[in-house]
Amino acid sequence: MSRGLAGVSGSTLVVNLAGSRYAVRDGMATLNPLAAQIIGQLSSLEI
């Protein structure tokens, strides 16, 4: 069982993925299509 978390530290996205190679592959497959939108939203934050 995995309890993945994600958050923002300053203007940096922090994501923890499960420890297995396959879980990381699946997690990155999920994050990659969202990367441009996430980066755009984080870059517009006023800190």
PDB file of N, CA, C and O in Angstrom:
ATOM      1  N   MET A   1       0.851  -1.166   0.000  1.00  0.00           N
ATOM      2  CA  MET A   1       0.000   0.000   0.000  1.00  0.00           C
ATOM      3  C   MET A   1       0.900   1.234   0.000  1.00  0.00           C
ATOM      4  O   MET A   1       1.946   1.254   0.649  1.00  0.00           O
ATOM      5  N   SER A   2       0.488   2.239  -0.720  1.00  0.00           N
ATOM      6  CA  SER A   2       1.246   3.478  -0.803  1.00  0.00           C
ATOM      7  C   SER A   2       0.344   4.646  -0.437  1.00  0.00           C
ATOM      8  O   SER A   2      -0.842   4.664  -0.765  1.00  0.00           O
ATOM      9  N   ARG A   3       0.913   5.589   0.225  1.00  0.00           N
ATOM     10  CA  ARG A   3       0.178   6.808   0.576  1.00  0.00           C
ATOM     11  C   ARG A   3       0.923   7.995  -0.023  1.00  0.00           C
ATOM     12  O   ARG A   3       1.587   8.755   0.682  1.00  0.00           O
ATOM     13  N   GLY A   4       0.798   8.133  -1.320  1.00  0.00           N
ATOM     14  CA  GLY A   4       1.489   9.201  -2.017  1.00  0.00           C
ATOM     15  C   GLY A   4       0.966  10.569  -1.617  1.00  0.00           C
ATOM     16  O   GLY A   4      -0.222  10.750  -1.353  1.00  0.00           O
ATOM     17  N   LEU A   5       1.868  11.510  -1.581  1.00  0.00           N
ATOM     18  CA  LEU A   5       1.522  12.884  -1.248  1.00  0.00           C
ATOM     19  C   LEU A   5       2.124  13.816  -2.283  1.00  0.00           C
ATOM     20  O   LEU A   5       3.109  13.487  -2.944  1.00  0.00           O
ATOM     21  N   ALA A   6       1.522  14.969  -2.410  1.00  0.00           N
ATOM     22  CA  ALA A   6       2.074  16.017  -3.262  1.00  0.00           C
ATOM     23  C   ALA A   6       1.799  17.344  -2.585  1.00  0.00           C
ATOM     24  O   ALA A   6       0.803  17.501  -1.880  1.00  0.00           O
ATOM     25  N   GLY A   7       2.682  18.288  -2.803  1.00  0.00           N
ATOM     26  CA  GLY A   7       2.504  19.603  -2.221  1.00  0.00           C
ATOM     27  C   GLY A   7       3.409  20.599  -2.915  1.00  0.00           C
ATOM     28  O   GLY A   7       4.108  20.272  -3.874  1.00  0.00           O
ATOM     29  N   VAL A   8       3.380  21.818  -2.410  1.00  0.00           N
ATOM     30  CA  VAL A   8       4.188  22.889  -2.970  1.00  0.00           C
ATOM     31  C   VAL A   8       5.042  23.466  -1.854  1.00  0.00           C
ATOM     32  O   VAL A   8       4.547  23.762  -0.767  1.00  0.00           O
ATOM     33  N   SER A   9       6.321  23.623  -2.133  1.00  0.00           N
ATOM     34  CA  SER A   9       7.251  24.286  -1.221  1.00  0.00           C
ATOM     35  C   SER A   9       7.812  25.482  -1.974  1.00  0.00           C
ATOM     36  O   SER A   9       8.625  25.331  -2.886  1.00  0.00           O
ATOM     37  N   GLY A  10       7.375  26.663  -1.585  1.00  0.00           N
ATOM     38  CA  GLY A  10       7.737  27.850  -2.356  1.00  0.00           C
ATOM     39  C   GLY A  10       7.090  27.754  -3.718  1.00  0.00           C
ATOM     40  O   GLY A  10       5.864  27.710  -3.821  1.00  0.00           O
ATOM     41  N   SER A  11       7.890  27.722  -4.759  1.00  0.00           N
ATOM     42  CA  SER A  11       7.349  27.571  -6.114  1.00  0.00           C
ATOM     43  C   SER A  11       7.751  26.225  -6.714  1.00  0.00           C
ATOM     44  O   SER A  11       7.827  26.073  -7.933  1.00  0.00           O
ATOM     45  N   THR A  12       8.006  25.255  -5.840  1.00  0.00           N
ATOM     46  CA  THR A  12       8.447  23.932  -6.282  1.00  0.00           C
ATOM     47  C   THR A  12       7.401  22.885  -5.963  1.00  0.00           C
ATOM     48  O   THR A  12       6.917  22.803  -4.834  1.00  0.00           O
ATOM     49  N   LEU A  13       7.056  22.095  -6.946  1.00  0.00           N
ATOM     50  CA  LEU A  13       6.152  20.969  -6.738  1.00  0.00           C
ATOM     51  C   LEU A  13       6.950  19.817  -6.148  1.00  0.00           C
ATOM     52  O   LEU A  13       8.001  19.447  -6.672  1.00  0.00           O
ATOM     53  N   VAL A  14       6.449  19.254  -5.058  1.00  0.00           N
ATOM     54  CA  VAL A  14       7.091  18.111  -4.411  1.00  0.00           C
ATOM     55  C   VAL A  14       6.110  16.951  -4.465  1.00  0.00           C
ATOM     56  O   VAL A  14       4.986  17.059  -3.975  1.00  0.00           O
ATOM     57  N   VAL A  15       6.533  15.840  -5.060  1.00  0.00           N
ATOM     58  CA  VAL A  15       5.674  14.666  -5.197  1.00  0.00           C
ATOM     59  C   VAL A  15       6.461  13.461  -4.719  1.00  0.00           C
ATOM     60  O   VAL A  15       7.585  13.236  -5.169  1.00  0.00           O
ATOM     61  N   ASN A  16       5.884  12.681  -3.812  1.00  0.00           N
ATOM     62  CA  ASN A  16       6.542  11.419  -3.480  1.00  0.00           C
ATOM     63  C   ASN A  16       5.793  10.303  -4.178  1.00  0.00           C
ATOM     64  O   ASN A  16       4.564  10.248  -4.180  1.00  0.00           O
ATOM     65  N   LEU A  17       6.568   9.424  -4.765  1.00  0.00           N
ATOM     66  CA  LEU A  17       6.017   8.290  -5.494  1.00  0.00           C
ATOM     67  C   LEU A  17       6.390   7.017  -4.749  1.00  0.00           C
ATOM     68  O   LEU A  17       7.350   6.996  -3.979  1.00  0.00           O
ATOM     69  N   ALA A  18       5.641   5.979  -4.979  1.00  0.00           N
ATOM     70  CA  ALA A  18       5.918   4.692  -4.338  1.00  0.00           C
ATOM     71  C   ALA A  18       7.316   4.213  -4.719  1.00  0.00           C
ATOM     72  O   ALA A  18       7.882   4.653  -5.720  1.00  0.00           O
ATOM     73  N   GLY A  19       7.859   3.318  -3.922  1.00  0.00           N
ATOM     74  CA  GLY A  19       9.246   2.921  -4.069  1.00  0.00           C
ATOM     75  C   GLY A  19       9.561   1.954  -5.191  1.00  0.00           C
ATOM     76  O   GLY A  19      10.729   1.804  -5.551  1.00  0.00           O
ATOM     77  N   SER A  20       8.585   1.306  -5.744  1.00  0.00           N
ATOM     78  CA  SER A  20       8.916   0.329  -6.782  1.00  0.00           C
ATOM     79  C   SER A  20       9.129   1.016  -8.127  1.00  0.00           C
ATOM     80  O   SER A  20       8.549   2.065  -8.405  1.00  0.00           O
ATOM     81  N   ARG A  21       9.949   0.420  -8.930  1.00  0.00           N
ATOM     82  CA  ARG A  21      10.254   0.949 -10.263  1.00  0.00           C
ATOM     83  C   ARG A  21       8.984   1.110 -11.096  1.00  0.00           C
ATOM     84  O   ARG A  21       8.839   2.087 -11.831  1.00  0.00           O
ATOM     85  N   TYR A  22       8.078   0.164 -10.983  1.00  0.00           N
ATOM     86  CA  TYR A  22       6.847   0.195 -11.780  1.00  0.00           C
ATOM     87  C   TYR A  22       5.899   1.288 -11.292  1.00  0.00           C
ATOM     88  O   TYR A  22       5.228   1.934 -12.096  1.00  0.00           O
ATOM     89  N   ALA A  23       5.843   1.492  -9.988  1.00  0.00           N
ATOM     90  CA  ALA A  23       4.991   2.549  -9.452  1.00  0.00           C
ATOM     91  C   ALA A  23       5.510   3.924  -9.858  1.00  0.00           C
ATOM     92  O   ALA A  23       4.724   4.824 -10.155  1.00  0.00           O
ATOM     93  N   VAL A  24       6.822   4.087  -9.873  1.00  0.00           N
ATOM     94  CA  VAL A  24       7.406   5.356 -10.321  1.00  0.00           C
ATOM     95  C   VAL A  24       7.090   5.580 -11.793  1.00  0.00           C
ATOM     96  O   VAL A  24       6.739   6.691 -12.193  1.00  0.00           O
ATOM     97  N   ARG A  25       7.212   4.540 -12.594  1.00  0.00           N
ATOM     98  CA  ARG A  25       6.885   4.648 -14.028  1.00  0.00           C
ATOM     99  C   ARG A  25       5.435   5.092 -14.209  1.00  0.00           C
ATOM    100  O   ARG A  25       5.152   5.976 -15.018  1.00  0.00           O
ATOM    101  N   ASP A  26       4.517   4.482 -13.459  1.00  0.00           N
ATOM    102  CA  ASP A  26       3.105   4.844 -13.567  1.00  0.00           C
ATOM    103  C   ASP A  26       2.859   6.265 -13.073  1.00  0.00           C
ATOM    104  O   ASP A  26       2.093   7.014 -13.680  1.00  0.00           O
ATOM    105  N   GLY A  27       3.505   6.632 -11.976  1.00  0.00           N
ATOM    106  CA  GLY A  27       3.347   7.984 -11.449  1.00  0.00           C
ATOM    107  C   GLY A  27       3.848   9.034 -12.418  1.00  0.00           C
ATOM    108  O   GLY A  27       3.198  10.062 -12.611  1.00  0.00           O
ATOM    109  N   MET A  28       4.999   8.787 -13.033  1.00  0.00           N
ATOM    110  CA  MET A  28       5.535   9.731 -14.008  1.00  0.00           C
ATOM    111  C   MET A  28       4.667   9.789 -15.260  1.00  0.00           C
ATOM    112  O   MET A  28       4.531  10.847 -15.874  1.00  0.00           O
ATOM    113  N   ALA A  29       4.086   8.666 -15.637  1.00  0.00           N
ATOM    114  CA  ALA A  29       3.177   8.656 -16.790  1.00  0.00           C
ATOM    115  C   ALA A  29       1.955   9.522 -16.511  1.00  0.00           C
ATOM    116  O   ALA A  29       1.387  10.112 -17.430  1.00  0.00           O
ATOM    117  N   THR A  30       1.554   9.598 -15.261  1.00  0.00           N
ATOM    118  CA  THR A  30       0.427  10.444 -14.872  1.00  0.00           C
ATOM    119  C   THR A  30       0.841  11.907 -14.811  1.00  0.00           C
ATOM    120  O   THR A  30       0.097  12.779 -15.259  1.00  0.00           O
ATOM    121  N   LEU A  31       2.020  12.184 -14.264  1.00  0.00           N
ATOM    122  CA  LEU A  31       2.470  13.567 -14.086  1.00  0.00           C
ATOM    123  C   LEU A  31       2.923  14.234 -15.384  1.00  0.00           C
ATOM    124  O   LEU A  31       2.688  15.428 -15.569  1.00  0.00           O
ATOM    125  N   ASN A  32       3.558  13.499 -16.273  1.00  0.00           N
ATOM    126  CA  ASN A  32       4.114  14.106 -17.489  1.00  0.00           C
ATOM    127  C   ASN A  32       3.103  14.899 -18.313  1.00  0.00           C
ATOM    128  O   ASN A  32       3.428  16.008 -18.736  1.00  0.00           O
ATOM    129  N   PRO A  33       1.898  14.392 -18.563  1.00  0.00           N
ATOM    130  CA  PRO A  33       0.949  15.186 -19.352  1.00  0.00           C
ATOM    131  C   PRO A  33       0.494  16.466 -18.637  1.00  0.00           C
ATOM    132  O   PRO A  33       0.014  17.401 -19.278  1.00  0.00           O
ATOM    133  N   LEU A  34       0.645  16.501 -17.319  1.00  0.00           N
ATOM    134  CA  LEU A  34       0.210  17.654 -16.540  1.00  0.00           C
ATOM    135  C   LEU A  34       1.334  18.647 -16.280  1.00  0.00           C
ATOM    136  O   LEU A  34       1.085  19.732 -15.754  1.00  0.00           O
ATOM    137  N   ALA A  35       2.554  18.300 -16.634  1.00  0.00           N
ATOM    138  CA  ALA A  35       3.726  19.089 -16.257  1.00  0.00           C
ATOM    139  C   ALA A  35       3.639  20.541 -16.719  1.00  0.00           C
ATOM    140  O   ALA A  35       3.906  21.442 -15.924  1.00  0.00           O
ATOM    141  N   ALA A  36       3.284  20.794 -17.946  1.00  0.00           N
ATOM    142  CA  ALA A  36       3.230  22.171 -18.453  1.00  0.00           C
ATOM    143  C   ALA A  36       2.222  23.009 -17.676  1.00  0.00           C
ATOM    144  O   ALA A  36       2.500  24.162 -17.346  1.00  0.00           O
ATOM    145  N   GLN A  37       1.067  22.449 -17.386  1.00  0.00           N
ATOM    146  CA  GLN A  37       0.057  23.185 -16.630  1.00  0.00           C
ATOM    147  C   GLN A  37       0.524  23.440 -15.198  1.00  0.00           C
ATOM    148  O   GLN A  37       0.335  24.537 -14.672  1.00  0.00           O
ATOM    149  N   ILE A  38       1.123  22.452 -14.574  1.00  0.00           N
ATOM    150  CA  ILE A  38       1.625  22.610 -13.203  1.00  0.00           C
ATOM    151  C   ILE A  38       2.697  23.695 -13.160  1.00  0.00           C
ATOM    152  O   ILE A  38       2.663  24.562 -12.287  1.00  0.00           O
ATOM    153  N   ILE A  39       3.640  23.655 -14.087  1.00  0.00           N
ATOM    154  CA  ILE A  39       4.713  24.653 -14.128  1.00  0.00           C
ATOM    155  C   ILE A  39       4.135  26.045 -14.342  1.00  0.00           C
ATOM    156  O   ILE A  39       4.575  27.001 -13.703  1.00  0.00           O
ATOM    157  N   GLY A  40       3.166  26.169 -15.222  1.00  0.00           N
ATOM    158  CA  GLY A  40       2.529  27.462 -15.460  1.00  0.00           C
ATOM    159  C   GLY A  40       1.843  28.014 -14.227  1.00  0.00           C
ATOM    160  O   GLY A  40       1.952  29.204 -13.931  1.00  0.00           O
ATOM    161  N   GLN A  41       1.145  27.167 -13.516  1.00  0.00           N
ATOM    162  CA  GLN A  41       0.458  27.616 -12.312  1.00  0.00           C
ATOM    163  C   GLN A  41       1.446  27.981 -11.213  1.00  0.00           C
ATOM    164  O   GLN A  41       1.248  28.974 -10.513  1.00  0.00           O
ATOM    165  N   LEU A  42       2.501  27.198 -11.048  1.00  0.00           N
ATOM    166  CA  LEU A  42       3.488  27.500 -10.016  1.00  0.00           C
ATOM    167  C   LEU A  42       4.256  28.774 -10.332  1.00  0.00           C
ATOM    168  O   LEU A  42       4.595  29.531  -9.423  1.00  0.00           O
ATOM    169  N   SER A  43       4.534  29.022 -11.603  1.00  0.00           N
ATOM    170  CA  SER A  43       5.292  30.219 -11.963  1.00  0.00           C
ATOM    171  C   SER A  43       4.475  31.493 -11.774  1.00  0.00           C
ATOM    172  O   SER A  43       5.039  32.584 -11.698  1.00  0.00           O
ATOM    173  N   SER A  44       3.160  31.365 -11.697  1.00  0.00           N
ATOM    174  CA  SER A  44       2.327  32.553 -11.505  1.00  0.00           C
ATOM    175  C   SER A  44       2.025  32.829 -10.033  1.00  0.00           C
ATOM    176  O   SER A  44       1.347  33.806  -9.717  1.00  0.00           O
ATOM    177  N   LEU A  45       2.521  31.981  -9.128  1.00  0.00           N
ATOM    178  CA  LEU A  45       2.290  32.194  -7.699  1.00  0.00           C
ATOM    179  C   LEU A  45       3.078  33.401  -7.201  1.00  0.00           C
ATOM    180  O   LEU A  45       4.218  33.625  -7.606  1.00  0.00           O
ATOM    181  N   GLU A  46       2.460  34.161  -6.330  1.00  0.00           N
ATOM    182  CA  GLU A  46       3.164  35.258  -5.671  1.00  0.00           C
ATOM    183  C   GLU A  46       3.549  34.784  -4.283  1.00  0.00           C
ATOM    184  O   GLU A  46       2.697  34.485  -3.447  1.00  0.00           O
ATOM    185  N   ILE A  47       4.853  34.723  -4.059  1.00  0.00           N
ATOM    186  CA  ILE A  47       5.345  34.204  -2.779  1.00  0.00           C
ATOM    187  C   ILE A  47       5.846  35.339  -1.923  1.00  0.00           C
ATOM    188  O   ILE A  47       6.304  35.112  -0.803  1.00  0.00           O
TER     189      ILE A  47
END
